[in-house]
């Protein structure tokens, strides 16, 4: 599944757990304007003006749905490894952090949130696509790369769906 190209207005309208003030403050990265949407299952970025805020937009049931993420400030260096729960990539621990999202609706107004370990730079889409180079006779990524890409897409959609889901 690949995303259709989104405009800035569509991205803002897709964010489901943001206050009006957060939507007004939303800054898109410069890369947004040259994004190759056909190669993405989600679009995620750290806010260039607010370092502890990020955003994640994917498609649920064919519609763009996004969430505001709370990201930690830069952390110190760690000498161990950690794994991102979305892309399943092992990285140095200072490149993976617990990132949370306030639940949408009344649950979020009560302060409920969901968190998971993610790549600190929110570059999971690029990370899973940086697999080994294709061999001379390979046109498409190998099965392993396709499994990683689909797994990331599935886990990303599940995370976003959980954040925007109605109260039980």
C-alpha positions in Angstrom: 0.0 0.0 0.0 1.3 3.4 -0.9 0.0 6.8 0.1 -1.5 9.3 -2.3 0.2 12.7 -2.4 -1.2 15.0 0.3 -1.3 18.8 0.3 -0.4 20.8 3.4 -4.1 21.4 4.1 -4.9 17.7 3.8 -2.0 16.9 6.3 -3.4 19.4 8.8 -7.0 18.1 8.4 -5.8 14.5 8.9 -4.3 15.2 12.4 -6.9 13.8 14.8 -5.5 14.4 18.3 -4.3 18.0 17.9 -5.6 21.1 19.5 -6.3 24.2 17.3 -3.1 25.8 18.7 -1.1 22.7 17.8 -2.4 22.7 14.3 -1.6 26.4 13.9 2.0 25.7 15.1 2.5 22.6 12.8 5.6 23.1 10.6 6.2 20.8 7.7 9.8 19.8 6.9 11.4 21.2 3.7 11.4 17.6 2.4 7.6 17.6 2.4 7.5 19.6 -0.8 9.7 17.0 -2.7 8.3 13.9 -1.1 7.9 10.8 -3.3 4.6 9.7 -1.9 4.4 6.6 -4.1 7.2 5.0 -2.1 5.6 5.7 1.4 3.1 4.0 3.6 3.3 6.8 6.1 4.8 10.3 6.4 6.5 11.2 9.7 8.6 14.1 10.8 10.0 16.0 13.7 8.7 19.6 13.8 11.6 21.8 12.7 10.4 24.6 15.1 9.4 22.5 18.1 12.0 19.8 18.8 9.8 17.8 21.2 6.9 17.4 18.7 6.5 15.1 15.8 3.8 14.0 13.5 2.8 10.7 11.9 0.3 10.5 9.0 -0.8 7.3 7.3 -3.9 6.0 5.6 -6.7 4.2 7.4 -9.5 2.8 5.2 -8.2 4.9 2.3 -8.3 8.2 4.2 -5.3 10.1 5.6 -5.2 10.0 9.4 -2.5 11.6 11.5 -1.4 12.1 15.1 0.8 14.6 17.0 3.6 12.8 18.7 5.5 13.9 21.8 9.1 13.2 21.5 11.9 13.5 24.1 14.5 16.2 23.9 17.9 14.9 22.7 19.2 12.3 25.1 22.7 11.4 26.1 24.8 8.8 24.4 24.2 5.2 25.4 26.4 2.2 24.7 23.7 -0.4 24.1 21.2 -1.1 21.4 17.5 -0.7 21.2 14.8 -1.7 18.7 12.1 0.5 17.2 8.7 -1.1 17.6 7.5 0.2 14.2 10.3 -0.7 11.8 12.0 -3.4 14.0 15.4 -1.9 13.3 18.1 -2.3 15.9 19.9 1.0 16.5 22.1 2.6 19.2 19.8 3.3 22.2 20.1 7.1 21.8 18.5 6.8 18.4 15.4 5.0 19.7 13.1 6.7 22.3 9.7 6.3 23.9 7.4 8.5 21.8 3.9 9.1 22.9 0.7 10.4 21.4 -2.3 11.9 23.3 -5.4 9.9 22.6 -8.0 11.6 20.4 -11.3 12.8 21.8 -12.4 12.6 25.4 -9.7 10.1 26.4 -7.0 12.6 25.3 -8.8 15.4 27.1 -8.5 13.3 30.3 -4.8 12.9 29.6 -4.7 9.4 28.2 -1.9 8.6 25.8 -0.2 5.8 24.1 3.6 5.4 23.8 6.0 3.0 22.1 9.7 2.8 21.2 10.3 4.5 17.9 13.3 5.8 15.9 14.0 9.2 17.4 14.2 10.8 14.0 10.9 9.3 12.9 12.6 8.0 9.7 11.3 4.5 9.8 10.0 4.7 6.3 13.5 5.4 4.9 15.2 3.0 7.3 13.3 -0.1 6.1 13.9 0.9 2.5 17.6 1.2 2.9 18.1 -2.6 2.6 20.9 -4.1 0.6 21.2 -2.9 -3.0 19.3 -4.9 -5.6 21.4 -7.4 -7.6 21.8 -6.9 -11.3 18.9 -9.2 -12.2 16.6 -7.8 -9.4 14.0 -5.2 -10.3 12.0 -5.2 -7.1 13.2 -5.4 -3.5 13.8 -8.9 -2.2 11.2 -10.7 -0.2 12.8 -9.8 3.1 12.7 -6.1 2.3 9.0 -6.3 1.2 8.2 -8.1 4.5 9.9 -5.4 6.5 8.1 -2.6 4.5 4.7 -4.3 4.9 5.3 -5.0 8.6 6.2 -1.4 9.2 3.0 -0.3 7.3 0.9 -2.6 9.4 2.4 -1.6 12.7 2.2 2.1 11.9 -1.5 1.9 10.9 -2.2 -0.1 14.1 -0.5 2.6 16.3 -2.3 5.5 14.6 -5.7 3.6 14.8 -5.1 2.9 18.5 -4.5 6.6 19.1 -7.6 7.8 17.3 -9.9 4.9 18.3 -13.1 5.8 20.1 -13.4 5.1 23.8 -14.4 1.6 24.7 
